[in-house]
Every structure is written in C-alpha cells, then in structure tokens.
Amino acid sequence: MSQVIKTSLTAIAGAANVLDDEETLEAYSRDQSFARPCRPSFVVRVDTADKVQSVVRLANEVGMPVVPYSSGTDFHGGAVPSLGGSLILDMSLMKQVTELDVHHWTVTVNPGVTFRELNDRLAAVNLRVQVPLMAPPNASVLATYLDREAVPGAGDFIYGNELLQTFRVILPTGEPFTIGNPAMPGAPHAGPMGPAVNWYRLFMCGQGTMGIVHDMNIRLIPLPRAQKVLFAAFDNLPDAVKAVKEVQRQELGHECFLLNNFDLGVLVLKEDADLTGKLRQGGYIGKTGAPLWSHDMRHAFDALRYALPPWTLVVSLVGWARQPEAKVAYQEKDLRALAAGLGFEVKGTIAGIAGLDRLVAEELVMPWRMQKKFGARGSCHELKFYATGDNLPKVQAALETVCVRHNYSPADIGAYVQPVERARSFSCCYDLHSFPGRPDDWENVRTIFVEASEAMIEAGAFFDRPYGVWADMMYRRNAAYTEYLKKIKKELDPNGIMNPGKLCF
C-alpha cells in the first residue's frame, strides 16, 4: 500500500518532491518544542494550490493524515505529527507574491513567502510588512499571521490588529473555499470598502485542522518618513505596565513594547561576522538546537544584562506621508510630558548604549537579532500567552515561583511584553532556555514548562494557541467550547485526516 501511495504522490508532485528517506523523515519528526517526536511516512513538497488540493484528495481516499508545513520555524509542535503514518505537506516552495496594491497597502502571498523575502521586495515601493519582534526572518508570513502573532504595532487598532484580510483555503475534503471579496467573480482580494462576509476566524490558530490556507491577502504599512525611538527604564513590571497603559491611552507612537534585561541584552549583544550572516538569513536555528554562544559572547552578555534596568519601555514615534517631522515632534513633546507626570524619564538610549535607537529602528523593519537568544543554551522554549495588565505581574510571579522550585534562576528568563488594542491586554513571550544535549537539564526545563504553564493559567494567563502541553490545559477549562469545535471539525473533516490530534481555538 505504501508503494501505491508513493506512486500516486509522485504523479502529483514529481519524484524529486516525494521524500521518504530516513534522514528527511527524522528531520520532519521534531522541532525545538517538547512535543513528542513522531516520524511521518512521507514528506511531499508542492508549489501550487492545485497540487495541495490533489494531495488532500488522495489523503482522503487512502485515509492518511496530512500535516501542513510552511517554513519549519514553528517551535510549539504544531507541524509535528501526532500520529504515525502521516504525510507532511511542505508548502515552502509556494513563493508567489501577487496583487500588490500600493494605494490601499495590501498584498497577497503564498505560504512559502518569508518576511525577509517580502520586505526586500516591498522596499522598492516604500512599503513593509509588519514582523513580530521574535519571528525569524525566514518564517512564513502567511503562517505567522494565521497564528495571530502580535507585531510591535499591535497597540494600534487599525495597523496592528488582524493584519490578514482574506484568503483561499483547501478544506479537509479537498474542496476549495474562498473567504471575503475573492469569492465574488472578478473581485480583488481587498478593496476600499473592506472585505465581504468573512469566515477567517475559523481557520486562525487552527494548526491546519480545519483546512489549508494557501493564499492570503495582508495589510501593509509605509516605511516611515520620520522616526524617533525613545526609551524609559523601570525597576519593576507593575510600574512598566502602568506606563505602557498611559502611553497607549494617549495613542503615542506606533510601536510600543517592553523588554526585560535578558531580552534587551540579547538584542544588543554583538556577534561575530559568521553568526551575523546566519542570523540575517534566519538560518541559525536548527530543529535540534542552535550553536552555543562563544565564551566571549557569554562573558559580554553577562556584563551587559546586569548593567541594564530590569525593564525597558521602547516607544517608536513615526511619521508617514503628512507632515511626518511635525507629528514626531509633537508626539515626543506629549510623551515627555506624560513621563514627567508619572515620575519616569524618557531618554534617547539606555545604559549609555551608542546607536540603540538606530538598532531598534532597523529591528522593527526586519528583526533578526533576537534570534541570538537560541544560542544562550542551544534551545529556547517560548511561553506565549495573553494577560491583562493587572494579572501580568501575578503571572510572572507564578512562573518565577516554579523556576525557583526547580533551581532555574528567574534572572535567566527572557521576557517581551507587547500591548494589544491600546493595552486592553498584553501579548507576552517569556523564554526558558535549555541544553538539548544534556538530558537532565532538558527534562528539568520540560518539567518547569509544564508546571509553570498550569500555574500561569491559574494566575490569569490565556494561551490562545493551545499547542503541545497547553492543549489539554486549555481544552478542559473550556469543555463546552471544545466540544463545539470538535463538532465543527467533524463536519469539515469527516475522514479525520487534517492534522489529527490537534484542534484550533
């Protein structure tokens, strides 16, 4: 039967794109998460929507599970098969960029288009795609947006939320389904009146369980004509959160976020030329770990992070087409007045770091320096969640309590906090680091990860992407909702072939 399936897959994708050798199957069986490794039976690389559709239809005929795969930069087990005998549908060859609209600031992309590739192309027309600060440059734009990763401009209602607009899907039965304007014959993906009736939320954070999105229209923003990046230091998280709330209520700046001293240290840490090249291209991170920092980098990092304040607020003031310099000037004046009223100081840098404003401005267009964090111990395990400003200090305290219990220093936790919708809530990424080659350390951090996730949920964290160990934690707290989702999946996926063992949320 396996040979019959391989023959059919070869007829669809070509012999060179149907892989079942030991090395390839092992590579696709895992990522850097704590998800249980599981080898697929085949990896199939496709470059068109028609081939996606043909593979899904074949999978229905033979009862083979299908796991969608885009760029290989997932760190939470979403593209690791839950069942043996699966087929990995690798769409990294799907590289089309179409319908670039420089007037309405939109473009349409395939799953294989990366942030690096798209922003390199958009620079020629003075536009950019917004990139989450922690995303690798070679991450899929489509998959990242589908996963609701918050961008540094997420505080803004218009330019930071729901950056995807409309898309095309292959449903689990193999039928095409189009969402929004493109469903109307001859209509573009986006238009001045906005999208038509839209079902897109059904497929967000879905891990490919409800269908495979192969074509997405997204919002863009212009490159700034004027920009000034400012900073403020805080000794504790509650004071930093209070400041962010006030900055957001006055709608000051476009990008706004917090970094603790570990993550800010990672951002500004200097690396050698070879590592810089790898980081820029996003090729530094491997499925089984990243190269460790050199002794000199480790020494420099330790000296640097302890010279930094516990928390740093970053606010980027930008001006676009209309009087950009004037806008930046009056926002800076208002920001400094707000800071004086709250008792903190706005500065052009932190800890005397030369060129920090320029470095951050570059990172906001194409972040890559944060990927150095994977070299601290070789692997990084991201606790990504939402919390209200009031609950966030409690959530952090819950994490630190678990870490101390298992002899993991809270000082070694990286933290990035991003306001969403004018600080109505916060999108957070807290990092635990481990040595993949040391079983005792790996197991200890895995235990912390599981215990801390439970404790953080009890303290008010909401994991809206229930991958891996988070799935059961969130599903059992939302039993009625989960059962409803299962019923919808059964209707859409009657043969249960789409990434079984997982569910959207």
C-alpha positions in Angstrom: 0.0 0.0 0.0 2.9 2.4 0.8 4.3 2.0 -2.6 0.9 2.6 -4.2 0.6 5.8 -2.2 4.1 6.9 -3.2 3.4 6.3 -6.8 0.2 8.5 -6.6 2.1 11.2 -4.7 4.9 11.1 -7.4 2.3 11.6 -10.1 1.1 14.8 -8.3 4.3 16.4 -7.1 7.1 14.7 -9.1 9.6 12.1 -7.9 12.1 14.8 -6.6 9.4 16.2 -4.3 8.2 13.0 -2.6 10.7 12.1 0.1 10.8 9.1 2.4 14.4 8.6 3.2 15.4 8.2 6.8 17.3 11.5 7.2 14.4 13.6 5.9 11.7 11.8 7.9 13.8 12.2 11.0 14.2 15.9 10.3 10.5 16.5 10.0 9.6 14.4 13.0 10.5 17.1 15.6 11.0 20.8 16.3 12.6 22.5 19.3 9.5 22.1 21.4 8.7 19.5 24.0 6.3 17.8 21.6 6.8 14.1 21.3 8.8 13.3 18.1 6.8 11.3 15.5 8.1 10.4 12.1 5.9 10.8 9.1 5.7 8.3 6.3 6.2 10.8 3.5 7.2 14.4 3.0 5.6 15.9 -0.1 6.8 19.3 -1.4 4.3 21.2 -3.5 4.4 24.5 -5.3 0.8 25.1 -6.4 -2.7 25.2 -4.9 -3.8 22.5 -7.4 -1.2 20.1 -6.0 -2.2 20.9 -2.4 -5.8 20.0 -3.4 -4.7 16.8 -5.2 -2.7 15.6 -2.2 -5.6 16.3 0.2 -8.0 14.4 -2.0 -5.6 11.5 -2.2 -5.2 11.5 1.6 -9.0 11.2 1.9 -9.0 8.3 -0.4 -6.3 6.3 1.4 -7.1 7.6 5.0 -3.7 9.2 5.5 -3.3 12.0 8.0 -2.0 15.3 6.5 0.1 17.8 8.4 0.6 21.2 6.7 4.1 22.7 6.9 5.3 26.1 5.8 8.8 27.3 6.8 10.0 25.0 9.5 10.3 27.8 12.1 7.5 26.5 14.4 8.6 26.0 18.0 5.5 24.6 19.6 4.8 21.3 17.9 2.1 22.5 15.5 3.7 20.8 12.5 4.9 17.7 14.3 2.7 14.7 13.5 0.6 13.4 16.4 0.1 10.0 14.7 2.4 7.7 12.8 1.8 7.1 9.1 1.3 10.8 8.4 2.1 12.8 5.4 3.9 16.2 5.8 2.6 18.6 3.2 5.6 21.0 2.8 4.4 24.3 1.1 7.7 26.1 1.4 8.1 26.1 -2.4 4.9 28.2 -2.8 6.5 31.6 -3.3 4.0 33.7 -5.3 3.6 37.4 -4.3 0.6 38.9 -6.2 -1.9 41.8 -6.1 0.5 44.3 -4.6 -1.7 47.4 -4.1 0.5 50.5 -3.3 -2.6 52.6 -2.9 -4.5 50.5 -0.4 -1.4 49.0 1.1 -2.2 45.3 0.6 -0.5 42.3 -1.0 -1.3 38.6 -1.5 1.2 35.9 -0.5 1.6 32.1 -0.6 2.8 30.0 2.5 6.4 29.8 1.3 6.9 33.6 1.3 9.1 34.7 4.2 9.3 38.0 6.0 12.8 38.6 4.6 11.7 37.9 1.0 8.6 40.1 1.2 10.2 43.1 2.9 13.1 43.0 0.5 10.6 43.2 -2.4 8.3 45.9 -0.7 11.2 48.3 0.0 11.2 49.3 -3.7 7.7 50.7 -3.3 8.3 52.2 0.2 6.1 49.7 2.0 6.8 47.0 4.5 5.1 44.0 6.1 5.0 44.2 9.9 7.1 41.5 11.5 6.6 40.1 15.1 9.8 41.0 17.0 10.5 37.4 17.9 9.9 36.0 14.4 12.8 34.6 12.4 13.4 36.3 9.1 12.7 33.1 7.3 9.4 32.5 9.0 6.3 32.2 6.7 4.3 35.5 6.6 1.1 33.6 6.0 1.5 31.1 8.8 2.7 33.6 11.3 -0.3 35.9 10.7 -2.6 32.9 10.7 -1.2 32.1 14.1 -2.1 35.7 15.4 1.5 36.6 16.3 1.4 40.2 17.7 3.5 42.7 15.9 5.1 45.7 17.6 2.4 48.0 16.2 -0.4 45.8 17.7 -1.3 48.6 20.2 -3.0 50.4 17.2 -6.5 49.3 16.3 -6.0 49.9 12.6 -2.4 49.0 11.8 -1.7 46.3 14.4 -4.7 44.1 14.6 -5.9 41.4 12.2 -3.4 42.1 9.5 -4.7 39.3 7.4 -7.8 40.2 5.4 -9.0 37.5 3.0 -7.7 34.1 1.9 -8.2 30.9 0.0 -8.4 27.5 1.7 -8.4 23.9 0.7 -10.9 22.3 3.0 -10.2 18.9 4.6 -12.3 17.2 1.9 -10.2 18.7 -0.8 -12.8 21.3 -1.8 -11.7 24.9 -2.4 -13.1 27.6 -0.2 -12.6 31.3 -0.6 -13.1 33.9 2.1 -14.1 37.5 1.5 -14.0 39.6 -1.6 -12.3 37.0 -3.8 -15.4 34.8 -3.6 -17.1 37.3 -5.9 -16.1 36.7 -9.6 -13.6 39.3 -10.7 -13.2 40.9 -7.3 -9.7 41.6 -5.9 -8.6 40.3 -2.5 -9.1 43.7 -0.9 -10.8 46.9 -1.8 -11.6 50.3 -0.3 -14.9 49.1 1.2 -13.2 46.3 3.1 -13.8 42.5 2.9 -17.1 40.8 2.2 -18.7 38.2 4.6 -15.7 36.6 6.3 -15.1 33.3 8.0 -11.4 33.7 8.6 -11.5 33.3 12.4 -12.5 29.6 11.9 -9.0 29.0 10.5 -6.9 31.1 12.7 -4.6 29.3 15.1 -6.0 26.2 13.6 -2.8 24.2 13.1 -4.2 23.1 9.8 -7.1 21.2 11.4 -9.9 23.0 9.6 -8.2 23.4 6.2 -5.0 24.5 4.5 -4.7 28.2 3.7 -2.7 28.6 0.6 -3.3 32.2 -0.5 -3.6 35.2 1.9 -4.1 39.0 1.4 -2.5 41.0 4.2 -2.2 44.7 5.2 1.0 46.6 4.8 2.2 49.9 6.2 4.6 52.5 4.7 8.2 52.9 5.6 8.4 55.9 8.0 9.5 59.2 6.6 10.4 60.4 10.0 11.1 58.3 13.1 12.4 58.7 16.7 12.9 55.8 19.1 12.8 56.6 22.8 13.3 54.6 25.9 12.4 54.5 29.6 13.9 52.4 32.4 11.8 50.7 35.2 12.7 48.7 38.3 9.7 46.5 38.2 6.9 45.2 36.0 3.9 46.9 37.6 5.4 50.3 37.1 6.4 49.5 33.5 2.8 48.2 32.7 1.3 51.3 34.2 3.5 53.5 32.0 2.5 51.5 28.9 -1.2 51.9 29.7 -0.9 55.6 29.8 1.2 55.8 26.7 -1.3 53.7 24.9 -4.3 55.7 26.2 -2.8 58.9 24.7 -2.1 56.9 21.4 1.6 58.0 21.4 3.9 56.2 19.0 3.3 53.4 16.6 5.4 50.6 18.0 5.5 50.2 21.8 6.7 47.3 23.9 8.7 46.2 27.0 11.9 44.1 27.2 13.4 42.8 30.3 17.2 43.0 30.8 17.7 39.5 29.5 16.0 40.1 26.1 17.4 43.6 25.7 20.8 42.2 26.4 20.2 39.6 23.6 19.1 42.3 21.2 22.2 44.5 21.6 24.8 41.7 22.1 27.4 41.8 19.5 28.2 38.6 17.5 30.9 37.5 15.1 30.6 38.1 11.3 29.7 34.4 10.6 26.9 34.4 13.1 25.6 37.8 11.9 25.2 36.4 8.3 23.3 33.3 9.5 21.0 35.4 11.7 20.2 37.8 8.9 19.0 35.0 6.7 17.2 33.2 9.6 19.3 30.1 9.2 20.8 30.0 12.7 18.1 27.9 14.4 18.1 24.1 13.9 15.4 21.6 14.8 17.7 20.0 17.4 19.3 23.2 18.7 21.4 26.2 17.8 25.1 26.7 18.1 26.1 27.9 21.6 27.4 31.4 22.2 31.2 31.6 22.3 32.9 32.1 25.7 33.5 35.8 24.8 29.8 36.3 23.8 28.7 34.7 27.1 31.0 36.9 29.1 29.9 40.0 27.3 26.2 39.2 27.7 26.5 38.6 31.4 28.3 42.0 31.9 25.7 43.7 29.6 22.4 42.4 31.1 23.3 43.2 34.6 24.1 46.8 33.6 20.6 47.1 32.1 17.5 48.1 34.1 15.1 45.2 34.9 12.6 46.5 32.3 12.9 48.9 29.4 10.0 50.6 27.6 10.5 51.2 23.9 8.4 53.7 22.0 8.8 54.4 18.3 7.4 57.7 17.1 6.8 57.6 13.3 5.5 60.0 10.7 4.3 58.8 7.3 3.1 60.9 4.4 1.5 64.0 6.1 3.9 66.3 7.9 6.0 63.5 9.4 8.5 65.6 11.2 5.8 67.6 12.9 4.0 64.5 14.0 7.1 63.0 15.6 7.9 66.4 17.3 4.5 66.8 18.9 4.3 63.2 20.0 7.7 63.4 21.6 6.6 66.6 23.5 3.5 64.8 24.7 5.4 61.6 25.7 7.9 63.6 27.7 5.1 65.5 29.5 3.3 62.2 30.3 6.5 60.7 31.6 7.2 63.8 33.9 3.7 63.5 35.3 4.2 59.8 36.1 7.6 60.2 37.5 9.8 58.5 34.9 12.3 59.8 32.4 12.3 59.4 28.6 15.8 59.0 27.1 17.4 58.5 23.7 19.2 55.4 24.9 19.6 53.0 27.9 22.8 52.4 29.9 24.7 54.6 27.5 24.5 52.2 24.6 25.5 54.1 21.5 23.2 53.8 18.5 20.5 51.9 20.3 17.8 53.9 18.7 19.1 53.1 15.2 19.4 49.4 16.1 15.8 49.2 17.3 14.6 51.1 14.2 16.2 48.6 12.0 14.9 45.7 14.0 11.3 47.0 13.7 11.5 46.7 9.9 13.3 43.3 9.8 14.0 41.7 13.2 16.8 39.2 13.3 19.0 40.0 16.3 16.5 38.4 18.8 17.3 35.0 17.2 20.5 35.1 19.1 18.5 34.0 22.2 18.6 30.4 20.9 22.3 30.3 21.4 22.2 31.1 25.1 21.9 27.4 25.9 21.1 25.9 22.5 17.3 25.8 22.6 14.6 28.2 23.7 11.1 27.4 24.8 8.6 30.2 24.4 5.7 30.6 26.8 3.4 32.7 24.6 0.2 34.0 26.2 -2.2 36.9 26.7 -2.9 38.6 30.1 -4.4 41.8 31.3 -2.1 44.4 32.8 -3.5 43.7 36.3 -2.8 40.0 36.0 0.6 40.1 34.3 2.7 40.6 37.4 0.8 37.7 39.1 1.5 35.5 36.0 5.2 36.4 36.1 5.4 35.7 39.8 3.8 32.2 39.2 6.4 31.4 36.6 9.3 32.6 38.8 8.0 30.5 41.8 8.0 27.3 39.7 11.5 28.2 38.3 12.9 28.7 41.8 11.4 25.4 43.0 13.4 23.6 40.2 16.6 25.6 40.6 16.2 27.6 37.4 17.2 31.2 38.1 14.4 33.8 37.2 17.3 36.1 36.0 17.7 33.6 33.1 14.1 34.2 31.8 13.8 36.3 28.7 10.6 38.5 28.5 8.9 40.5 25.8 5.6 42.3 26.6 3.5 43.8 23.8 0.3 45.9 24.4 -2.7 45.0 22.3 -5.6 47.3 21.4 -4.3 50.2 23.5 -3.3 48.0 26.4 -6.7 46.3 26.7 -4.5 43.3 27.1 -0.9 42.3 26.6 0.7 39.7 24.3 3.6 38.1 26.1 6.6 35.9 25.3 8.6 34.5 28.2 11.5 32.3 27.4 13.0 29.3 29.2 16.4 28.1 27.9 17.8 24.6 28.0 20.7 22.5 26.7 19.4 19.9 24.2 22.5 17.7 24.7 22.0 17.4 28.4 19.1 15.1 29.2 18.9 16.1 32.9 18.7 19.8 32.0 16.3 19.2 29.2 13.9 17.2 31.4 14.1 19.8 34.2 13.2 22.6 31.9 10.4 20.5 30.4 9.0 19.9 33.9 9.2 23.7 34.6 7.5 24.4 31.3 4.5 22.1 32.1 4.2 23.2 35.8 4.6 26.8 35.0 2.0 26.8 32.3 -0.6 25.4 34.7 0.4 27.9 37.4 0.3 30.8 34.9 -3.1 29.9 33.7 -4.4 29.9 37.2 -2.8 33.4 37.7 -4.6 34.8 34.7 -2.6 33.8 31.5 -4.6 32.8 28.4 -2.8 30.5 25.9 -4.8 31.2 22.8 -2.6 28.8 20.7 -3.1 25.5 22.6 -0.2 23.6 21.1 1.5 20.7 22.8 1.0 20.6 26.6 -1.2 23.7 26.5 -3.9 21.9 24.6 -5.3 19.8 27.5 -4.8 22.6 29.9 -7.0 25.0 27.8 -9.5 22.5 26.5 -10.5 21.1 29.9 -11.1 24.7 31.1 -13.4 25.3 28.1 -15.1 22.0 27.8 -18.3 23.2 26.1 -16.4 25.3 23.6 -14.0 22.5 22.8 -16.9 20.1 22.1 -18.4 22.6 19.8 -15.1 22.9 17.9 -14.9 19.1 17.6 -18.4 19.0 16.1 -17.4 21.7 13.5 -14.2 19.8 12.7 -16.2 16.6 12.2 -18.4 18.4 9.7 -15.4 19.9 7.8 -13.2 16.8 8.1 -15.4 13.8 8.1 -12.5 11.4 7.5 -10.3 12.9 10.2 -7.3 13.4 8.0 -6.3 17.0 8.8 -3.6 17.1 11.5 -5.5 14.7 13.7 -4.8 15.0 17.5 -4.9 18.8 17.3 -7.6 21.4 17.2 -8.0 25.1 16.6 -9.0 27.5 19.3 
